[in-house]
Amino acid sequence: MKKTITLTFVALLAMIGLKAQAAMYLVGEGFNGWTTTGNVEMTDDGDGMYSWSGNLVAGSSFAFFRDTEDWGSQRGPANGDGSAPTGDWEDTQAMGAWTLTASGGYVIQYNYNTDQAKITLTDEPVFNPAQRRFAVTGAAFGGWNMPPSGAQVFANNGDGTYTLEFEGATAADFKLSSIDINDAGFNSWTVFDAGVMGASNLATGDNQLSTSYGTANMHFPVSGNVTLTISNVTETSCTLNITLTEEIIPDKAYYLIGAFNEWSEETMVAFEENEGVFTLTQTFGGEFKVKDENGNWWGGGVTLTEENPSVTLVDGGNLVLAEEKEYTLTIVDGVLTVTFPTVNPGTPGDVDGDGVVTSGDITALYNYLLNNDSTGIVNGDVDNDGAITSGDITNVYNILLGN
């Protein structure tokens, strides 16, 4: 009699002394960003050793994905603050990341058997301004995209200067985004300090903005077609020049966006305009903001109430309406005013709203008090004390008796 033996592929590999194929990936700035798709796969050097070599920029952070590209497989430094390179083998642990303290050529290694990593700086490059890559991101130039879209990326002129022609820029905030000096795909928000370019300067063409790499937004004050030029590039600063080739004045518009539509720009609700007055009636509640035609988000960081229904729209925190109701919102000269719904008391004692006071109103109150059944209750607070109680039943009795 024959015996049938079934072995899985993994079990068969184990029996003959082999292991299933593993894989290691690099995730983070300098590779494919902090995503879970398309990360850089390390070279399998055999015997559980993996390696990668290439150029990276100081300040960028990275980690490993072990076997699969998901956060559950992330490996980071087990000891210290994660500063790299150390040039030594170090233990790894779940989550965490290394941050590079120097730019240059690197060899990154991972030992699959011991769960250890080594980050080694092999050379420090000489800065070359013609190797830098730039893009512009923000509400002024097509959206806060990272990595930037093709229409936002400057052309490298090969002489240390960069040019971008952009149609349809809007009056809003923006930043310049760097893509590393070695063309390795490193994306960073932290590139330029804040600056404001006045509309008068742009109109006359005198619009140079000398700026050093930093974190804050800049503001573009007009709308139109522009040519942006970057020059005088160093490791820490550059000069930005914006030439306005055609000014475009968009029609003024406002949109409501907030928790009620999950902050989706695709489903935000437009205000109607009539001779400079913008009006919208909408049922909603919670946090919200107002977005304008240039992509700017306006708030004020206050809760609007019947006692304080107005706010000057500013670049600030979310606005709040505590209860979900149908509100009418009006904007005039940048001031938002909320009209709160009024409650029509109707006929005193007419709890069920049928137009007359009858014993049915008492029945409706009894059902509510005994069974928490609000069916048929239109105005159960007959005595206007802020709650439905047995006192409201007494009031309906008195009305029926003519008292």
Buried (B, 14 or more C-beta within 10 A) or exposed (E): EEEEEEEEEEEEBEEEEEEEEEBBBBBBBBBBBBEBEEBBBBEBEEEBBBBBEBBBBEBBBBBBBBBEBEEEBBBBBBEEEBEBBBEEEBEBEEEBBBBBEEBBBBBBBBBBEEBBBBBBBEEEEEEEBEBBBBBBBBBBBBBBBBBBEEBBBBEBEEEBBBBBBBEBBBBBBBBBBBBBBBEBBBBBBEBBBEBEBEBEBBEEEEBBBEBEBBEEBBBBBBBBBBEBBBBBBEEEBBBBBBEBEEEBEEEEEBBBBBBBBEBEEEEBBEBEBEEEEBBBBBEBBBBBBBBBBBBBBBBBEBEBEEEEBEBEBEEBEBBBBEEEEEBEBBBEEEEBEBBBEEEEEEBEBBBBBBEEBBEBBBBBBEBBBEEEEEEBBBBBBBBEEEEBBEEBBBBBBEBBEEE
